[in-house]
């Protein structure tokens, strides 16, 4: 528990430091929001959520002192968490590697379906619907609203991406 709180304090300190650095970002004259708007929004969200998480960890620590659990149950829970974290991290690395070759749309659909399976350990309708909805929302947000280029892939996957953007 102490290491979790310490990690959150480090993230909070880094977030505050980077938030301070955004004061020196200069944007273009024609931008309505300025060049520092999105970095500030992301960093403010990071700082705020980190503070909420620190408070939650402190409350959980106080509640854990009141109700002690057997160490065997805790080690079983940790083994279960580790069994999900390693495949989740590996799928995230594969997503980053495959995005260059498969493009954003296809690699996002595959990654989200695999990630949901890792989290739930079962196949359900959510494993099929959520990736399509989330990929569509992210695509509209990044490509249509913010006009950011996303990886299109290579070969036939690039041709598939050209159907959309």
C-alpha positions as CSV (number, residue, x, y, z in Angstrom):
1,X,0.0,0.0,0.0
2,X,2.9,2.4,0.8
3,X,4.4,1.8,-2.6
4,X,1.1,2.6,-4.3
5,X,0.8,5.9,-2.5
6,X,4.4,6.7,-3.2
7,X,4.0,6.0,-6.9
8,X,0.9,8.3,-6.9
9,X,2.8,11.1,-5.2
10,X,5.6,10.8,-7.8
11,X,3.0,10.9,-10.6
12,X,1.3,13.9,-8.9
13,X,4.6,15.8,-8.6
14,X,5.6,15.1,-12.2
15,X,2.1,16.1,-13.4
16,X,2.4,19.4,-11.5
17,X,5.9,20.0,-12.9
18,X,4.7,19.4,-16.5
19,X,1.7,21.6,-15.8
20,X,4.1,24.3,-14.8
21,X,6.1,23.8,-18.1
22,X,2.9,24.3,-20.2
23,X,3.1,28.0,-19.2
24,X,5.9,28.3,-21.7
25,X,4.1,26.7,-24.7
26,X,3.4,29.1,-27.4
27,X,0.7,28.5,-30.0
28,X,-0.1,29.9,-33.4
29,X,-1.9,33.3,-33.6
30,X,-4.9,31.8,-35.5
31,X,-5.6,29.1,-32.8
32,X,-8.6,29.8,-30.7
33,X,-7.5,27.6,-27.8
34,X,-3.8,28.0,-28.1
35,X,-1.0,25.4,-28.2
36,X,-1.1,24.7,-24.5
37,X,-4.8,23.9,-24.2
38,X,-4.8,20.1,-24.7
39,X,-1.6,19.5,-22.7
40,X,-3.0,21.5,-19.8
41,X,-6.4,19.6,-20.0
42,X,-4.7,16.3,-20.0
43,X,-2.3,17.2,-17.1
44,X,-5.1,18.8,-15.1
45,X,-7.1,15.5,-15.5
46,X,-4.0,13.5,-14.5
47,X,-3.4,15.6,-11.4
48,X,-7.0,15.6,-10.4
49,X,-7.4,11.8,-10.8
50,X,-4.2,11.1,-9.1
51,X,-5.3,13.1,-6.1
52,X,-8.6,11.2,-6.0
53,X,-6.6,7.9,-6.2
54,X,-4.3,9.0,-3.3
55,X,-7.4,9.8,-1.2
56,X,-8.9,6.4,-2.1
57,X,-5.7,4.6,-1.2
58,X,-5.5,6.3,2.2
59,X,-9.2,5.4,2.9
60,X,-8.6,1.8,1.8
61,X,-5.5,1.6,4.1
62,X,-7.6,2.9,7.0
63,X,-10.3,0.3,6.3
64,X,-7.7,-2.5,5.9
65,X,-6.4,-1.8,9.4
66,X,-9.9,-2.3,10.7
67,X,-10.6,-5.6,8.9
68,X,-7.6,-7.9,8.7
69,X,-7.8,-10.7,6.0
70,X,-5.8,-13.9,6.0
71,X,-2.6,-13.7,4.1
72,X,-3.5,-16.8,2.0
73,X,-6.4,-15.0,0.6
74,X,-4.3,-11.9,-0.2
75,X,-1.6,-13.9,-2.0
76,X,-4.3,-15.7,-4.1
77,X,-5.7,-12.3,-5.1
78,X,-2.3,-11.0,-6.0
79,X,-1.6,-14.1,-8.1
80,X,-4.9,-13.5,-9.9
81,X,-4.0,-9.9,-10.5
82,X,-0.6,-10.8,-11.8
83,X,-2.1,-13.4,-14.1
84,X,-4.1,-10.6,-15.8
85,X,-1.5,-7.8,-15.7
86,X,1.2,-9.6,-17.7
87,X,-1.0,-10.6,-20.6
88,X,-2.5,-7.1,-20.6
89,X,0.9,-5.5,-20.8
90,X,2.0,-7.9,-23.6
91,X,-1.2,-7.1,-25.5
92,X,-0.5,-3.4,-25.1
93,X,3.0,-3.8,-26.5
94,X,1.7,-5.9,-29.4
95,X,-0.9,-3.2,-30.1
96,X,1.9,-0.6,-30.4
97,X,3.9,-2.7,-32.7
98,X,1.0,-3.9,-34.9
99,X,-0.6,-0.4,-35.3
100,X,2.2,0.5,-37.8
101,X,1.4,-2.5,-40.0
102,X,-2.4,-2.9,-39.5
103,X,-3.4,0.7,-39.1
104,X,-5.4,2.3,-36.3
105,X,-8.8,0.9,-37.0
106,X,-8.0,-2.8,-37.3
107,X,-5.3,-2.9,-34.6
108,X,-7.7,-1.0,-32.2
109,X,-10.5,-3.5,-32.8
110,X,-8.2,-6.5,-32.2
111,X,-6.5,-4.9,-29.1
112,X,-9.8,-4.0,-27.4
113,X,-11.4,-7.4,-28.0
114,X,-8.3,-9.1,-26.6
115,X,-8.0,-6.7,-23.7
116,X,-11.6,-7.2,-22.7
117,X,-11.2,-11.0,-22.9
118,X,-8.1,-10.7,-20.6
119,X,-10.1,-8.6,-18.1
120,X,-13.3,-10.6,-18.1
121,X,-11.9,-14.1,-18.9
122,X,-14.9,-14.9,-20.9
123,X,-16.4,-14.1,-24.3
124,X,-19.5,-12.0,-24.1
125,X,-21.4,-9.6,-26.4
126,X,-19.4,-6.8,-24.8
127,X,-16.2,-8.2,-26.2
128,X,-17.7,-7.7,-29.7
129,X,-19.7,-4.5,-29.4
130,X,-17.5,-2.3,-27.2
131,X,-14.4,-2.4,-29.5
132,X,-16.5,-1.2,-32.5
133,X,-18.2,1.6,-30.5
134,X,-15.0,2.8,-28.8
135,X,-12.9,2.7,-32.0
136,X,-15.6,4.6,-33.8
137,X,-15.7,7.3,-31.1
138,X,-11.9,7.6,-31.0
139,X,-11.8,7.7,-34.8
140,X,-14.3,10.5,-34.9
141,X,-12.6,12.4,-32.1
142,X,-9.1,12.2,-33.5
143,X,-9.6,12.3,-37.3
144,X,-12.8,14.3,-37.7
145,X,-12.8,16.7,-34.7
146,X,-9.1,17.2,-34.0
147,X,-7.8,16.5,-37.5
148,X,-5.0,14.3,-36.2
149,X,-3.4,11.7,-38.5
150,X,-3.6,8.2,-37.4
151,X,-1.5,5.2,-38.6
152,X,-3.0,3.7,-41.7
153,X,-1.1,0.5,-42.0
154,X,0.7,-1.1,-44.9
155,X,-0.5,-3.0,-48.0
156,X,-4.1,-4.1,-48.0
157,X,-4.6,-2.6,-44.5
158,X,-3.6,0.8,-45.9
159,X,-6.2,0.4,-48.6
160,X,-8.8,-0.5,-46.0
161,X,-7.9,2.6,-44.0
162,X,-8.3,4.8,-47.1
163,X,-12.0,3.8,-47.1
164,X,-12.4,5.8,-43.9
165,X,-9.8,8.5,-44.0
